[in-house]
Amino acid sequence: MARTVWDSTVGKKTVMAVSGLIMLLYLVVHMIGNLKIFFGAGEFNHYAHWLRTVGEPFMHYEWTLWLVRIVLVVAVVAHAVSAYQLSRRDIKARPRKYVHSKPRASYATRTMRWGGIILGLFIVWHILDLTTGHVHSGGFQSGRPYENVVDTFSTWYGNLIYIVAMLAVGLHIRHGFWSAAQTLGAGSRTRDRALKATANALALLLTAGFLAVPVAVMTGVVS
């Protein structure tokens, strides 16, 4: 039964919608955590340490954090695989391009594919930069995320990569949230306007919230 659902177009769209909402929830929580940087190095570093001790003593050190990471990896892989297979299915169903193209779709809709690729590459870079420190500039300091964040956003390329990725996040959320709502049956003629407004608000809020950190470092508010 699970294989039958997965093989269907509706099943793949449902997997995309659910995995997308899981990642959206994570982004909201992650943004709130990022904004703690405005309260100083002590509080931000303490928050990062707390993430590793959530659930103690029932959960061992970092177990909860690794559980969250596993759920996120599964969501990202499921989302990417579903998107790729749906795209290939769409191409096979329409092998020839239309003679007259009508750009009815929004910019976000037309760039969802490239936006997803940009975000996938950014996730890899972000982990290597601020989690493992392999591509970090200025000397990675384990257990001191405040200093690492300031180091990253003190470089022009660190800011450029992050800003481009966050703009892609905003566009992805703007279309993806509304699309997920339609797939899961939440959309209707009376609710579509509210859903689109919610999608726009979420995209704007998350983009602004994430960009606030590099802007603060660039302007010296956080140093």
Number of C-alpha atoms within 10 A of each C-alpha: 6 7 8 8 13 15 12 12 15 14 17 19 20 21 23 26 23 18 22 22 18 15 18 18 10 14 15 16 11 14 19 14 14 19 14 17 22 15 10 12 17 12 14 21 17 14 17 16 15 14 15 17 17 16 15 12 8 8 13 12 16 17 17 17 16 12 11 12 12 12 13 16 13 12 20 18 14 18 22 19 15 22 19 13 14 18 13 12 13 12 12 10 9 10 9 8 8 8 6 6 7 7 8 8 9 10 11 18 16 13 16 19 15 13 20 18 14 17 20 16 11 17 13 10 19 19 14 14 19 21 16 13 17 13 16 21 16 13 12 21 14 12 13 17 21 22 18 22 22 20 19 22 22 18 13 10 11 19 19 13 15 20 17 15 22 22 20 23 24 23 23 23 26 22 21 23 22 22 20 22 20 16 18 14 8 13 18 11 6 8 11 15 13 12 19 18 14 15 23 18 15 18 24 17 15 22 21 16 17 22 19 16 23 22 16 16 18 17 10 11 11 18 18
